[in-house]
Amino acid sequence: MTDTVTEAARQWLTRFMDLYAGMDTGGNSDPVHAVREKARQLRDAGPTRDDPFTIGEQITAALPGDSHAAMLADGWRDEPKRIR
């Protein structure tokens, strides 16, 4: 049986990748591409409850002026408690 927090983290990472797909140019120097690739790796490896925080911090650093990026990790903070 899949842990509900793990499944929620998997869904969060997938939504993140979809959300920033339009900004990802695919180049090695593109910071959005690097963060999306990391999110894909974490999702495919079997995400943990901490992975959305990691990705939220990385996208905030990659896009310092993006208020939505800054809210991503905060949005995950209460998610594990909510789904239990």
N, C-alpha and C positions, 0 to 999 in steps of 0.2 A: 504494500500500500504506500502511496506517495504521501509524504508529510505535507500538510496544507501550507505551511510557511514556505517550504521549498518550492511548491507549485506556484505560490503567489510570487516568489522571487523570480521564478522562470518567466511568468507572465509579465512582471514589471520590466525585466530585461528585454523581452521581446517588444513591448510597447515603446521602451526607450529607443531601441534600434529603429523601429518604424518611425517614430517621431522625428529623429534626426537624419533619416535617410536622404531627404532632400538637400541637406547641407553637406553631405558627405561627397567630396569630389573624388575619393578613392586614391588619392595620392599619398605617398609615404610621408610627406610633409604636412598633410592635412590633420590638424589635431582632432577634429570630429571623427575622421576615419579611424584614427588610432583608438579612440574611446569606444566607438561602435564595435571595432574588432575585438577589443578586450571584453566587452559585454557579451559578444557572441561566444567567445572562448569560455567565459564563466558559465553561461547558460548551457553550452554543450557539455561541459565537464560535470554538470550537476551543481546548480547554484546553492549558495548558503544564504542565510538571513543577512549576512554582512555585505554580500556582493552589491546590492543596490546602493548602499552607502558608498562603497568604493567607486562605483560608476558615477554617482551623483557628485562626489568630490572631484573626480577627474574631468567631468564635463564642465563643472563650474570653473576649474582652473583653465580649461581650454577656451572657454567663452566667458571671460570675466564680466562682460557687460550684459549678459543674457540673464534677465531676472527669472525666466522659466527654468533655466539650468540650475540656478541657485535654489529653487524650490523643490527640485526633484528628490534630493536626499531627505529633506524635511518631510516630504510627502510619504516617504517609506517609513519614517520613524515610528508611527503608530500602527502601521499595517499588521505586523505580527500579533499585536495585542488584539486588534479588531477581529482577526479571523479565527482566533481560538475559541 
